[in-house]
Amino acid sequence: MNASTLQTLILNALPGAQVSVEDVRGDGAHYTATVAATAFAGKTRVQQHRMVHAALKGHVNNNVAVAIQTVVAEK
């Protein structure tokens, strides 16, 4: 798993989102993902995070940690 793959998975699930993924330790196992999407409008923070987790489901295993920050993007 790498940052580019994570970014692509999120973008596929949330088209038009602005996604930034960083490998914070440089070990390919610890990432931060910042996602800004209009699709988050009207959703709670938990719902927003669930949307991002759903994008990664089945692709990220127990050996990869992704800290997620979400923001409602302006139209």
PQR file of N, CA, C, O and H, with PARSE charges and radii, in Angstrom:
ATOM      1  N   MET A   1       0.854  -1.175   0.000 -0.4000 1.5000
ATOM      2  CA  MET A   1       0.000   0.000   0.000 -0.0000 2.0000
ATOM      3  C   MET A   1       0.897   1.235   0.000  0.5500 1.7000
ATOM      4  O   MET A   1       1.912   1.282   0.696 -0.5500 1.4000
ATOM      5  N   ASN A   2       0.506   2.228  -0.790 -0.4000 1.5000
ATOM      6  CA  ASN A   2       1.242   3.483  -0.776 -0.0000 2.0000
ATOM      7  C   ASN A   2       0.252   4.649  -0.801  0.5500 1.7000
ATOM      8  O   ASN A   2      -0.947   4.449  -0.993 -0.5500 1.4000
ATOM      9  H   ASN A   2      -0.318   2.189  -1.355  0.4000 1.0000
ATOM     10  N   ALA A   3       0.755   5.850  -0.608 -0.4000 1.5000
ATOM     11  CA  ALA A   3      -0.093   7.037  -0.507 -0.0000 2.0000
ATOM     12  C   ALA A   3      -0.900   7.263  -1.779  0.5500 1.7000
ATOM     13  O   ALA A   3      -2.065   7.654  -1.710 -0.5500 1.4000
ATOM     14  H   ALA A   3       1.729   6.013  -0.452  0.4000 1.0000
ATOM     15  N   SER A   4      -0.305   7.026  -2.914 -0.4000 1.5000
ATOM     16  CA  SER A   4      -0.984   7.222  -4.186 -0.0000 2.0000
ATOM     17  C   SER A   4      -2.176   6.271  -4.336  0.5500 1.7000
ATOM     18  O   SER A   4      -3.237   6.673  -4.815 -0.5500 1.4000
ATOM     19  H   SER A   4       0.641   6.709  -2.969  0.4000 1.0000
ATOM     20  N   THR A   5      -2.003   5.038  -3.935 -0.4000 1.5000
ATOM     21  CA  THR A   5      -3.088   4.055  -4.001 -0.0000 2.0000
ATOM     22  C   THR A   5      -4.230   4.460  -3.081  0.5500 1.7000
ATOM     23  O   THR A   5      -5.395   4.395  -3.475 -0.5500 1.4000
ATOM     24  H   THR A   5      -1.141   4.712  -3.546  0.4000 1.0000
ATOM     25  N   LEU A   6      -3.911   4.877  -1.860 -0.4000 1.5000
ATOM     26  CA  LEU A   6      -4.937   5.322  -0.923 -0.0000 2.0000
ATOM     27  C   LEU A   6      -5.698   6.518  -1.496  0.5500 1.7000
ATOM     28  O   LEU A   6      -6.925   6.573  -1.417 -0.5500 1.4000
ATOM     29  H   LEU A   6      -2.965   4.929  -1.539  0.4000 1.0000
ATOM     30  N   GLN A   7      -4.981   7.455  -2.060 -0.4000 1.5000
ATOM     31  CA  GLN A   7      -5.603   8.642  -2.637 -0.0000 2.0000
ATOM     32  C   GLN A   7      -6.552   8.243  -3.765  0.5500 1.7000
ATOM     33  O   GLN A   7      -7.662   8.767  -3.844 -0.5500 1.4000
ATOM     34  H   GLN A   7      -3.984   7.410  -2.124  0.4000 1.0000
ATOM     35  N   THR A   8      -6.140   7.335  -4.627 -0.4000 1.5000
ATOM     36  CA  THR A   8      -6.971   6.879  -5.740 -0.0000 2.0000
ATOM     37  C   THR A   8      -8.233   6.190  -5.247  0.5500 1.7000
ATOM     38  O   THR A   8      -9.314   6.416  -5.792 -0.5500 1.4000
ATOM     39  H   THR A   8      -5.238   6.909  -4.563  0.4000 1.0000
ATOM     40  N   LEU A   9      -8.112   5.354  -4.226 -0.4000 1.5000
ATOM     41  CA  LEU A   9      -9.282   4.661  -3.675 -0.0000 2.0000
ATOM     42  C   LEU A   9     -10.310   5.660  -3.146  0.5500 1.7000
ATOM     43  O   LEU A   9     -11.510   5.505  -3.368 -0.5500 1.4000
ATOM     44  H   LEU A   9      -7.234   5.170  -3.784  0.4000 1.0000
ATOM     45  N   ILE A  10      -9.829   6.678  -2.448 -0.4000 1.5000
ATOM     46  CA  ILE A  10     -10.731   7.688  -1.891 -0.0000 2.0000
ATOM     47  C   ILE A  10     -11.371   8.507  -3.010  0.5500 1.7000
ATOM     48  O   ILE A  10     -12.571   8.780  -2.972 -0.5500 1.4000
ATOM     49  H   ILE A  10      -8.853   6.803  -2.267  0.4000 1.0000
ATOM     50  N   LEU A  11     -10.580   8.897  -3.998 -0.4000 1.5000
ATOM     51  CA  LEU A  11     -11.113   9.681  -5.115 -0.0000 2.0000
ATOM     52  C   LEU A  11     -12.140   8.892  -5.927  0.5500 1.7000
ATOM     53  O   LEU A  11     -13.106   9.467  -6.428 -0.5500 1.4000
ATOM     54  H   LEU A  11      -9.606   8.675  -4.029  0.4000 1.0000
ATOM     55  N   ASN A  12     -11.941   7.598  -6.058 -0.4000 1.5000
ATOM     56  CA  ASN A  12     -12.907   6.765  -6.781 -0.0000 2.0000
ATOM     57  C   ASN A  12     -14.254   6.738  -6.067  0.5500 1.7000
ATOM     58  O   ASN A  12     -15.302   6.708  -6.711 -0.5500 1.4000
ATOM     59  H   ASN A  12     -11.156   7.131  -5.651  0.4000 1.0000
ATOM     60  N   ALA A  13     -14.224   6.748  -4.744 -0.4000 1.5000
ATOM     61  CA  ALA A  13     -15.457   6.705  -3.957 -0.0000 2.0000
ATOM     62  C   ALA A  13     -16.083   8.085  -3.793  0.5500 1.7000
ATOM     63  O   ALA A  13     -17.299   8.204  -3.644 -0.5500 1.4000
ATOM     64  H   ALA A  13     -13.372   6.772  -4.221  0.4000 1.0000
ATOM     65  N   LEU A  14     -15.257   9.124  -3.820 -0.4000 1.5000
ATOM     66  CA  LEU A  14     -15.734  10.498  -3.616 -0.0000 2.0000
ATOM     67  C   LEU A  14     -15.231  11.379  -4.762  0.5500 1.7000
ATOM     68  O   LEU A  14     -14.339  12.205  -4.567 -0.5500 1.4000
ATOM     69  H   LEU A  14     -14.269   9.028  -3.941  0.4000 1.0000
ATOM     70  N   PRO A  15     -15.803  11.201  -5.956 -0.5600 1.5000
ATOM     71  CA  PRO A  15     -15.341  11.988  -7.109  0.2800 2.0000
ATOM     72  C   PRO A  15     -15.425  13.492  -6.831  0.5500 1.7000
ATOM     73  O   PRO A  15     -16.392  13.986  -6.251 -0.5500 1.4000
ATOM     74  N   GLY A  16     -14.402  14.185  -7.256 -0.4000 1.5000
ATOM     75  CA  GLY A  16     -14.360  15.631  -7.071 -0.0000 2.0000
ATOM     76  C   GLY A  16     -13.798  16.074  -5.732  0.5500 1.7000
ATOM     77  O   GLY A  16     -13.617  17.268  -5.492 -0.5500 1.4000
ATOM     78  H   GLY A  16     -13.616  13.785  -7.727  0.4000 1.0000
ATOM     79  N   ALA A  17     -13.523  15.120  -4.866 -0.4000 1.5000
ATOM     80  CA  ALA A  17     -12.960  15.454  -3.556 -0.0000 2.0000
ATOM     81  C   ALA A  17     -11.519  15.939  -3.719  0.5500 1.7000
ATOM     82  O   ALA A  17     -10.852  15.638  -4.709 -0.5500 1.4000
ATOM     83  H   ALA A  17     -13.669  14.150  -5.061  0.4000 1.0000
ATOM     84  N   GLN A  18     -11.065  16.685  -2.738 -0.4000 1.5000
ATOM     85  CA  GLN A  18      -9.666  17.076  -2.661 -0.0000 2.0000
ATOM     86  C   GLN A  18      -9.047  16.168  -1.610  0.5500 1.7000
ATOM     87  O   GLN A  18      -9.452  16.192  -0.448 -0.5500 1.4000
ATOM     88  H   GLN A  18     -11.606  16.930  -1.933  0.4000 1.0000
ATOM     89  N   VAL A  19      -8.078  15.378  -2.010 -0.4000 1.5000
ATOM     90  CA  VAL A  19      -7.516  14.363  -1.122 -0.0000 2.0000
ATOM     91  C   VAL A  19      -6.006  14.533  -1.025  0.5500 1.7000
ATOM     92  O   VAL A  19      -5.306  14.648  -2.031 -0.5500 1.4000
ATOM     93  H   VAL A  19      -7.749  15.358  -2.954  0.4000 1.0000
ATOM     94  N   SER A  20      -5.530  14.546   0.201 -0.4000 1.5000
ATOM     95  CA  SER A  20      -4.100  14.599   0.467 -0.0000 2.0000
ATOM     96  C   SER A  20      -3.760  13.435   1.389  0.5500 1.7000
ATOM     97  O   SER A  20      -4.343  13.300   2.465 -0.5500 1.4000
ATOM     98  H   SER A  20      -6.098  14.453   1.018  0.4000 1.0000
ATOM     99  N   VAL A  21      -2.820  12.596   0.969 -0.4000 1.5000
ATOM    100  CA  VAL A  21      -2.410  11.448   1.785 -0.0000 2.0000
ATOM    101  C   VAL A  21      -0.912  11.534   1.994  0.5500 1.7000
ATOM    102  O   VAL A  21      -0.152  11.755   1.051 -0.5500 1.4000
ATOM    103  H   VAL A  21      -2.346  12.706   0.095  0.4000 1.0000
ATOM    104  N   GLU A  22      -0.497  11.358   3.234 -0.4000 1.5000
ATOM    105  CA  GLU A  22       0.923  11.444   3.577 -0.0000 2.0000
ATOM    106  C   GLU A  22       1.342  10.219   4.383  0.5500 1.7000
ATOM    107  O   GLU A  22       0.646   9.807   5.311 -0.5500 1.4000
ATOM    108  H   GLU A  22      -1.114  11.178   4.000  0.4000 1.0000
ATOM    109  N   ASP A  23       2.480   9.646   4.021 -0.4000 1.5000
ATOM    110  CA  ASP A  23       3.070   8.545   4.776 -0.0000 2.0000
ATOM    111  C   ASP A  23       3.880   9.198   5.901  0.5500 1.7000
ATOM    112  O   ASP A  23       5.007   9.640   5.680 -0.5500 1.4000
ATOM    113  H   ASP A  23       3.045   9.980   3.267  0.4000 1.0000
ATOM    114  N   VAL A  24       3.307   9.258   7.098 -0.4000 1.5000
ATOM    115  CA  VAL A  24       3.887  10.066   8.165 -0.0000 2.0000
ATOM    116  C   VAL A  24       5.173   9.502   8.748  0.5500 1.7000
ATOM    117  O   VAL A  24       5.985  10.253   9.288 -0.5500 1.4000
ATOM    118  H   VAL A  24       2.391   8.900   7.277  0.4000 1.0000
ATOM    119  N   ARG A  25       5.371   8.208   8.650 -0.4000 1.5000
ATOM    120  CA  ARG A  25       6.607   7.618   9.188 -0.0000 2.0000
ATOM    121  C   ARG A  25       7.551   7.137   8.100  0.5500 1.7000
ATOM    122  O   ARG A  25       8.685   6.746   8.377 -0.5500 1.4000
ATOM    123  H   ARG A  25       4.711   7.598   8.211  0.4000 1.0000
ATOM    124  N   GLY A  26       7.080   7.166   6.864 -0.4000 1.5000
ATOM    125  CA  GLY A  26       7.916   6.692   5.770 -0.0000 2.0000
ATOM    126  C   GLY A  26       8.066   5.183   5.741  0.5500 1.7000
ATOM    127  O   GLY A  26       8.982   4.652   5.114 -0.5500 1.4000
ATOM    128  H   GLY A  26       6.159   7.482   6.638  0.4000 1.0000
ATOM    129  N   ASP A  27       7.154   4.490   6.429 -0.4000 1.5000
ATOM    130  CA  ASP A  27       7.267   3.035   6.511 -0.0000 2.0000
ATOM    131  C   ASP A  27       6.206   2.287   5.709  0.5500 1.7000
ATOM    132  O   ASP A  27       6.167   1.057   5.729 -0.5500 1.4000
ATOM    133  H   ASP A  27       6.409   4.922   6.938  0.4000 1.0000
ATOM    134  N   GLY A  28       5.339   3.028   5.000 -0.4000 1.5000
ATOM    135  CA  GLY A  28       4.292   2.401   4.216 -0.0000 2.0000
ATOM    136  C   GLY A  28       3.190   1.793   5.049  0.5500 1.7000
ATOM    137  O   GLY A  28       2.408   0.985   4.547 -0.5500 1.4000
ATOM    138  H   GLY A  28       5.371   4.027   4.985  0.4000 1.0000
ATOM    139  N   ALA A  29       3.114   2.166   6.315 -0.4000 1.5000
ATOM    140  CA  ALA A  29       2.099   1.585   7.194 -0.0000 2.0000
ATOM    141  C   ALA A  29       1.334   2.614   8.024  0.5500 1.7000
ATOM    142  O   ALA A  29       0.316   2.281   8.630 -0.5500 1.4000
ATOM    143  H   ALA A  29       3.749   2.822   6.723  0.4000 1.0000
ATOM    144  N   HIS A  30       1.805   3.845   8.059 -0.4000 1.5000
ATOM    145  CA  HIS A  30       1.154   4.889   8.870 -0.0000 2.0000
ATOM    146  C   HIS A  30       0.913   6.122   8.012  0.5500 1.7000
ATOM    147  O   HIS A  30       1.848   6.797   7.584 -0.5500 1.4000
ATOM    148  H   HIS A  30       2.632   4.116   7.567  0.4000 1.0000
ATOM    149  N   TYR A  31      -0.368   6.399   7.772 -0.4000 1.5000
ATOM    150  CA  TYR A  31      -0.739   7.492   6.882 -0.0000 2.0000
ATOM    151  C   TYR A  31      -1.693   8.464   7.555  0.5500 1.7000
ATOM    152  O   TYR A  31      -2.399   8.119   8.502 -0.5500 1.4000
ATOM    153  H   TYR A  31      -1.128   5.850   8.120  0.4000 1.0000
ATOM    154  N   THR A  32      -1.695   9.693   7.041 -0.4000 1.5000
ATOM    155  CA  THR A  32      -2.761  10.641   7.358 -0.0000 2.0000
ATOM    156  C   THR A  32      -3.434  10.968   6.034  0.5500 1.7000
ATOM    157  O   THR A  32      -2.772  11.127   5.008 -0.5500 1.4000
ATOM    158  H   THR A  32      -1.121   9.973   6.271  0.4000 1.0000
ATOM    159  N   ALA A  33      -4.757  11.065   6.070 -0.4000 1.5000
ATOM    160  CA  ALA A  33      -5.516  11.422   4.881 -0.0000 2.0000
ATOM    161  C   ALA A  33      -6.415  12.596   5.232  0.5500 1.7000
ATOM    162  O   ALA A  33      -7.207  12.523   6.172 -0.5500 1.4000
ATOM    163  H   ALA A  33      -5.294  10.936   6.903  0.4000 1.0000
ATOM    164  N   THR A  34      -6.291  13.669   4.479 -0.4000 1.5000
ATOM    165  CA  THR A  34      -7.171  14.815   4.634 -0.0000 2.0000
ATOM    166  C   THR A  34      -8.061  14.845   3.405  0.5500 1.7000
ATOM    167  O   THR A  34      -7.583  14.884   2.272 -0.5500 1.4000
ATOM    168  H   THR A  34      -5.648  13.729   3.715  0.4000 1.0000
ATOM    169  N   VAL A  35      -9.369  14.827   3.650 -0.4000 1.5000
ATOM    170  CA  VAL A  35     -10.331  14.737   2.554 -0.0000 2.0000
ATOM    171  C   VAL A  35     -11.340  15.873   2.672  0.5500 1.7000
ATOM    172  O   VAL A  35     -12.012  16.016   3.693 -0.5500 1.4000
ATOM    173  H   VAL A  35      -9.757  14.795   4.571  0.4000 1.0000
ATOM    174  N   ALA A  36     -11.438  16.672   1.625 -0.4000 1.5000
ATOM    175  CA  ALA A  36     -12.439  17.739   1.545 -0.0000 2.0000
ATOM    176  C   ALA A  36     -13.392  17.379   0.416  0.5500 1.7000
ATOM    177  O   ALA A  36     -12.974  17.199  -0.728 -0.5500 1.4000
ATOM    178  H   ALA A  36     -10.892  16.555   0.795  0.4000 1.0000
ATOM    179  N   ALA A  37     -14.681  17.274   0.745 -0.4000 1.5000
ATOM    180  CA  ALA A  37     -15.650  16.873  -0.273 -0.0000 2.0000
ATOM    181  C   ALA A  37     -16.995  17.542  -0.043  0.5500 1.7000
ATOM    182  O   ALA A  37     -17.431  17.701   1.097 -0.5500 1.4000
ATOM    183  H   ALA A  37     -15.021  17.419   1.674  0.4000 1.0000
ATOM    184  N   THR A  38     -17.644  17.931  -1.122 -0.4000 1.5000
ATOM    185  CA  THR A  38     -18.992  18.487  -1.020 -0.0000 2.0000
ATOM    186  C   THR A  38     -19.968  17.403  -0.564  0.5500 1.7000
ATOM    187  O   THR A  38     -21.016  17.714   0.003 -0.5500 1.4000
ATOM    188  H   THR A  38     -17.289  17.801  -2.048  0.4000 1.0000
ATOM    189  N   ALA A  39     -19.638  16.147  -0.804 -0.4000 1.5000
ATOM    190  CA  ALA A  39     -20.496  15.027  -0.389 -0.0000 2.0000
ATOM    191  C   ALA A  39     -20.640  14.954   1.128  0.5500 1.7000
ATOM    192  O   ALA A  39     -21.543  14.281   1.625 -0.5500 1.4000
ATOM    193  H   ALA A  39     -18.787  15.894  -1.265  0.4000 1.0000
ATOM    194  N   PHE A  40     -19.780  15.622   1.860 -0.4000 1.5000
ATOM    195  CA  PHE A  40     -19.833  15.609   3.324 -0.0000 2.0000
ATOM    196  C   PHE A  40     -20.866  16.602   3.881  0.5500 1.7000
ATOM    197  O   PHE A  40     -21.174  16.568   5.072 -0.5500 1.4000
ATOM    198  H   PHE A  40     -19.047  16.169   1.456  0.4000 1.0000
ATOM    199  N   ALA A  41     -21.392  17.474   3.036 -0.4000 1.5000
ATOM    200  CA  ALA A  41     -22.350  18.490   3.501 -0.0000 2.0000
ATOM    201  C   ALA A  41     -23.554  17.827   4.165  0.5500 1.7000
ATOM    202  O   ALA A  41     -24.155  16.904   3.617 -0.5500 1.4000
ATOM    203  H   ALA A  41     -21.141  17.502   2.068  0.4000 1.0000
ATOM    204  N   GLY A  42     -23.888  18.318   5.350 -0.4000 1.5000
ATOM    205  CA  GLY A  42     -25.035  17.801   6.088 -0.0000 2.0000
ATOM    206  C   GLY A  42     -24.769  16.506   6.832  0.5500 1.7000
ATOM    207  O   GLY A  42     -25.671  15.969   7.475 -0.5500 1.4000
ATOM    208  H   GLY A  42     -23.400  19.068   5.795  0.4000 1.0000
ATOM    209  N   LYS A  43     -23.556  15.997   6.759 -0.4000 1.5000
ATOM    210  CA  LYS A  43     -23.195  14.750   7.426 -0.0000 2.0000
ATOM    211  C   LYS A  43     -22.422  15.057   8.713  0.5500 1.7000
ATOM    212  O   LYS A  43     -21.709  16.056   8.799 -0.5500 1.4000
ATOM    213  H   LYS A  43     -22.823  16.433   6.236  0.4000 1.0000
ATOM    214  N   THR A  44     -22.575  14.188   9.700 -0.4000 1.5000
ATOM    215  CA  THR A  44     -21.790  14.322  10.923 -0.0000 2.0000
ATOM    216  C   THR A  44     -20.357  13.909  10.628  0.5500 1.7000
ATOM    217  O   THR A  44     -20.078  13.289   9.602 -0.5500 1.4000
ATOM    218  H   THR A  44     -23.155  13.376   9.630  0.4000 1.0000
ATOM    219  N   ARG A  45     -19.463  14.252  11.526 -0.4000 1.5000
ATOM    220  CA  ARG A  45     -18.059  13.865  11.361 -0.0000 2.0000
ATOM    221  C   ARG A  45     -17.929  12.342  11.283  0.5500 1.7000
ATOM    222  O   ARG A  45     -17.137  11.824  10.496 -0.5500 1.4000
ATOM    223  H   ARG A  45     -19.690  14.755  12.360  0.4000 1.0000
ATOM    224  N   VAL A  46     -18.701  11.634  12.092 -0.4000 1.5000
ATOM    225  CA  VAL A  46     -18.660  10.169  12.078 -0.0000 2.0000
ATOM    226  C   VAL A  46     -19.114   9.648  10.715  0.5500 1.7000
ATOM    227  O   VAL A  46     -18.491   8.739  10.168 -0.5500 1.4000
ATOM    228  H   VAL A  46     -19.345  12.055  12.731  0.4000 1.0000
ATOM    229  N   GLN A  47     -20.176  10.203  10.168 -0.4000 1.5000
ATOM    230  CA  GLN A  47     -20.660   9.778   8.854 -0.0000 2.0000
ATOM    231  C   GLN A  47     -19.624  10.068   7.765  0.5500 1.7000
ATOM    232  O   GLN A  47     -19.442   9.269   6.847 -0.5500 1.4000
ATOM    233  H   GLN A  47     -20.682  10.941  10.613  0.4000 1.0000
ATOM    234  N   GLN A  48     -18.960  11.198   7.872 -0.4000 1.5000
ATOM    235  CA  GLN A  48     -17.915  11.547   6.907 -0.0000 2.0000
ATOM    236  C   GLN A  48     -16.779  10.534   6.959  0.5500 1.7000
ATOM    237  O   GLN A  48     -16.299  10.074   5.923 -0.5500 1.4000
ATOM    238  H   GLN A  48     -19.108  11.847   8.618  0.4000 1.0000
ATOM    239  N   HIS A  49     -16.358  10.192   8.161 -0.4000 1.5000
ATOM    240  CA  HIS A  49     -15.267   9.227   8.315 -0.0000 2.0000
ATOM    241  C   HIS A  49     -15.689   7.854   7.812  0.5500 1.7000
ATOM    242  O   HIS A  49     -14.886   7.135   7.217 -0.5500 1.4000
ATOM    243  H   HIS A  49     -16.749  10.565   9.002  0.4000 1.0000
ATOM    244  N   ARG A  50     -16.926   7.492   8.046 -0.4000 1.5000
ATOM    245  CA  ARG A  50     -17.423   6.202   7.552 -0.0000 2.0000
ATOM    246  C   ARG A  50     -17.387   6.152   6.030  0.5500 1.7000
ATOM    247  O   ARG A  50     -17.099   5.107   5.447 -0.5500 1.4000
ATOM    248  H   ARG A  50     -17.578   8.076   8.530  0.4000 1.0000
ATOM    249  N   MET A  51     -17.676   7.270   5.393 -0.4000 1.5000
ATOM    250  CA  MET A  51     -17.611   7.320   3.931 -0.0000 2.0000
ATOM    251  C   MET A  51     -16.184   7.063   3.438  0.5500 1.7000
ATOM    252  O   MET A  51     -15.984   6.361   2.447 -0.5500 1.4000
ATOM    253  H   MET A  51     -17.909   8.119   5.867  0.4000 1.0000
ATOM    254  N   VAL A  52     -15.206   7.625   4.126 -0.4000 1.5000
ATOM    255  CA  VAL A  52     -13.806   7.415   3.737 -0.0000 2.0000
ATOM    256  C   VAL A  52     -13.394   5.977   4.049  0.5500 1.7000
ATOM    257  O   VAL A  52     -12.732   5.330   3.237 -0.5500 1.4000
ATOM    258  H   VAL A  52     -15.368   8.195   4.931  0.4000 1.0000
ATOM    259  N   HIS A  53     -13.784   5.477   5.220 -0.4000 1.5000
ATOM    260  CA  HIS A  53     -13.460   4.088   5.565 -0.0000 2.0000
ATOM    261  C   HIS A  53     -14.072   3.119   4.563  0.5500 1.7000
ATOM    262  O   HIS A  53     -13.449   2.115   4.217 -0.5500 1.4000
ATOM    263  H   HIS A  53     -14.322   6.002   5.879  0.4000 1.0000
ATOM    264  N   ALA A  54     -15.284   3.405   4.092 -0.4000 1.5000
ATOM    265  CA  ALA A  54     -15.940   2.542   3.106 -0.0000 2.0000
ATOM    266  C   ALA A  54     -15.130   2.497   1.812  0.5500 1.7000
ATOM    267  O   ALA A  54     -15.075   1.462   1.148 -0.5500 1.4000
ATOM    268  H   ALA A  54     -15.790   4.220   4.373  0.4000 1.0000
ATOM    269  N   ALA A  55     -14.507   3.611   1.458 -0.4000 1.5000
ATOM    270  CA  ALA A  55     -13.683   3.664   0.249 -0.0000 2.0000
ATOM    271  C   ALA A  55     -12.446   2.769   0.377  0.5500 1.7000
ATOM    272  O   ALA A  55     -11.943   2.246  -0.617 -0.5500 1.4000
ATOM    273  H   ALA A  55     -14.552   4.452   1.997  0.4000 1.0000
ATOM    274  N   LEU A  56     -11.972   2.604   1.597 -0.4000 1.5000
ATOM    275  CA  LEU A  56     -10.748   1.833   1.832 -0.0000 2.0000
ATOM    276  C   LEU A  56     -11.015   0.377   2.203  0.5500 1.7000
ATOM    277  O   LEU A  56     -10.099  -0.445   2.202 -0.5500 1.4000
ATOM    278  H   LEU A  56     -12.381   3.030   2.404  0.4000 1.0000
ATOM    279  N   LYS A  57     -12.268   0.059   2.518 -0.4000 1.5000
ATOM    280  CA  LYS A  57     -12.636  -1.281   2.979 -0.0000 2.0000
ATOM    281  C   LYS A  57     -12.202  -2.338   1.964  0.5500 1.7000
ATOM    282  O   LYS A  57     -12.439  -2.206   0.763 -0.5500 1.4000
ATOM    283  H   LYS A  57     -13.013   0.726   2.519  0.4000 1.0000
ATOM    284  N   GLY A  58     -11.575  -3.364   2.467 -0.4000 1.5000
ATOM    285  CA  GLY A  58     -11.124  -4.449   1.617 -0.0000 2.0000
ATOM    286  C   GLY A  58      -9.766  -4.208   0.976  0.5500 1.7000
ATOM    287  O   GLY A  58      -9.178  -5.122   0.397 -0.5500 1.4000
ATOM    288  H   GLY A  58     -11.383  -3.471   3.443  0.4000 1.0000
ATOM    289  N   HIS A  59      -9.269  -2.984   1.078 -0.4000 1.5000
ATOM    290  CA  HIS A  59      -7.980  -2.656   0.470 -0.0000 2.0000
ATOM    291  C   HIS A  59      -6.901  -2.398   1.515  0.5500 1.7000
ATOM    292  O   HIS A  59      -5.714  -2.583   1.249 -0.5500 1.4000
ATOM    293  H   HIS A  59      -9.747  -2.242   1.548  0.4000 1.0000
ATOM    294  N   VAL A  60      -7.316  -1.971   2.697 -0.4000 1.5000
ATOM    295  CA  VAL A  60      -6.375  -1.669   3.769 -0.0000 2.0000
ATOM    296  C   VAL A  60      -6.486  -2.782   4.805  0.5500 1.7000
ATOM    297  O   VAL A  60      -7.573  -3.086   5.295 -0.5500 1.4000
ATOM    298  H   VAL A  60      -8.281  -1.820   2.913  0.4000 1.0000
ATOM    299  N   ASN A  61      -5.353  -3.379   5.127 -0.4000 1.5000
ATOM    300  CA  ASN A  61      -5.374  -4.479   6.091 -0.0000 2.0000
ATOM    301  C   ASN A  61      -4.948  -4.004   7.480  0.5500 1.7000
ATOM    302  O   ASN A  61      -4.728  -2.812   7.693 -0.5500 1.4000
ATOM    303  H   ASN A  61      -4.470  -3.132   4.729  0.4000 1.0000
ATOM    304  N   ASN A  62      -4.835  -4.921   8.403 -0.4000 1.5000
ATOM    305  CA  ASN A  62      -4.502  -4.583   9.790 -0.0000 2.0000
ATOM    306  C   ASN A  62      -3.088  -4.045   9.957  0.5500 1.7000
ATOM    307  O   ASN A  62      -2.738  -3.548  11.027 -0.5500 1.4000
ATOM    308  H   ASN A  62      -5.013  -5.890   8.230  0.4000 1.0000
ATOM    309  N   ASN A  63      -2.275  -4.136   8.916 -0.4000 1.5000
ATOM    310  CA  ASN A  63      -0.900  -3.645   9.001 -0.0000 2.0000
ATOM    311  C   ASN A  63      -0.756  -2.193   8.546  0.5500 1.7000
ATOM    312  O   ASN A  63       0.351  -1.657   8.514 -0.5500 1.4000
ATOM    313  H   ASN A  63      -2.559  -4.540   8.047  0.4000 1.0000
ATOM    314  N   VAL A  64      -1.884  -1.554   8.192 -0.4000 1.5000
ATOM    315  CA  VAL A  64      -1.859  -0.175   7.720 -0.0000 2.0000
ATOM    316  C   VAL A  64      -2.807   0.659   8.575  0.5500 1.7000
ATOM    317  O   VAL A  64      -3.967   0.297   8.770 -0.5500 1.4000
ATOM    318  H   VAL A  64      -2.783  -1.989   8.218  0.4000 1.0000
ATOM    319  N   ALA A  65      -2.297   1.778   9.080 -0.4000 1.5000
ATOM    320  CA  ALA A  65      -3.112   2.702   9.878 -0.0000 2.0000
ATOM    321  C   ALA A  65      -3.293   3.996   9.084  0.5500 1.7000
ATOM    322  O   ALA A  65      -2.338   4.554   8.545 -0.5500 1.4000
ATOM    323  H   ALA A  65      -1.355   2.072   8.921  0.4000 1.0000
ATOM    324  N   VAL A  66      -4.547   4.458   9.029 -0.4000 1.5000
ATOM    325  CA  VAL A  66      -4.844   5.704   8.323 -0.0000 2.0000
ATOM    326  C   VAL A  66      -5.623   6.624   9.262  0.5500 1.7000
ATOM    327  O   VAL A  66      -6.756   6.325   9.638 -0.5500 1.4000
ATOM    328  H   VAL A  66      -5.323   4.004   9.467  0.4000 1.0000
ATOM    329  N   ALA A  67      -5.007   7.737   9.634 -0.4000 1.5000
ATOM    330  CA  ALA A  67      -5.694   8.767  10.427 -0.0000 2.0000
ATOM    331  C   ALA A  67      -6.401   9.679   9.442  0.5500 1.7000
ATOM    332  O   ALA A  67      -5.786  10.203   8.513 -0.5500 1.4000
ATOM    333  H   ALA A  67      -4.087   7.980   9.329  0.4000 1.0000
ATOM    334  N   ILE A  68      -7.706   9.865   9.651 -0.4000 1.5000
ATOM    335  CA  ILE A  68      -8.514  10.607   8.690 -0.0000 2.0000
ATOM    336  C   ILE A  68      -8.982  11.936   9.270  0.5500 1.7000
ATOM    337  O   ILE A  68      -9.434  12.011  10.412 -0.5500 1.4000
ATOM    338  H   ILE A  68      -8.206   9.439  10.405  0.4000 1.0000
ATOM    339  N   GLN A  69      -8.864  12.984   8.455 -0.4000 1.5000
ATOM    340  CA  GLN A  69      -9.425  14.286   8.777 -0.0000 2.0000
ATOM    341  C   GLN A  69     -10.328  14.660   7.614  0.5500 1.7000
ATOM    342  O   GLN A  69      -9.918  14.603   6.454 -0.5500 1.4000
ATOM    343  H   GLN A  69      -8.498  12.923   7.526  0.4000 1.0000
ATOM    344  N   THR A  70     -11.568  15.047   7.933 -0.4000 1.5000
ATOM    345  CA  THR A  70     -12.503  15.412   6.866 -0.0000 2.0000
ATOM    346  C   THR A  70     -12.950  16.863   7.007  0.5500 1.7000
ATOM    347  O   THR A  70     -12.997  17.423   8.103 -0.5500 1.4000
ATOM    348  H   THR A  70     -11.901  15.093   8.875  0.4000 1.0000
ATOM    349  N   VAL A  71     -13.274  17.449   5.860 -0.4000 1.5000
ATOM    350  CA  VAL A  71     -13.711  18.833   5.784 -0.0000 2.0000
ATOM    351  C   VAL A  71     -14.799  18.909   4.720  0.5500 1.7000
ATOM    352  O   VAL A  71     -14.693  18.269   3.674 -0.5500 1.4000
ATOM    353  H   VAL A  71     -13.236  16.995   4.970  0.4000 1.0000
ATOM    354  N   VAL A  72     -15.844  19.689   4.985 -0.4000 1.5000
ATOM    355  CA  VAL A  72     -16.867  19.915   3.965 -0.0000 2.0000
ATOM    356  C   VAL A  72     -16.313  20.948   2.985  0.5500 1.7000
ATOM    357  O   VAL A  72     -16.010  22.079   3.365 -0.5500 1.4000
ATOM    358  H   VAL A  72     -15.930  20.209   5.834  0.4000 1.0000
ATOM    359  N   ALA A  73     -16.185  20.542   1.720 -0.4000 1.5000
ATOM    360  CA  ALA A  73     -15.654  21.441   0.701 -0.0000 2.0000
ATOM    361  C   ALA A  73     -16.752  22.400   0.254  0.5500 1.7000
ATOM    362  O   ALA A  73     -17.935  22.057   0.230 -0.5500 1.4000
ATOM    363  H   ALA A  73     -16.431  19.623   1.412  0.4000 1.0000
ATOM    364  N   GLU A  74     -16.330  23.600  -0.095 -0.4000 1.5000
ATOM    365  CA  GLU A  74     -17.263  24.582  -0.635 -0.0000 2.0000
ATOM    366  C   GLU A  74     -17.505  24.268  -2.098  0.5500 1.7000
ATOM    367  O   GLU A  74     -16.619  23.774  -2.795 -0.5500 1.4000
ATOM    368  H   GLU A  74     -15.370  23.878  -0.076  0.4000 1.0000
ATOM    369  N   LYS A  75     -18.706  24.557  -2.552 -0.4000 1.5000
ATOM    370  CA  LYS A  75     -19.043  24.293  -3.953 -0.0000 2.0000
ATOM    371  C   LYS A  75     -18.407  25.296  -4.867  0.5500 1.7000
ATOM    372  O   LYS A  75     -18.585  25.223  -6.083 -0.5500 1.4000
ATOM    373  H   LYS A  75     -19.425  24.959  -1.986  0.4000 1.0000
TER
END
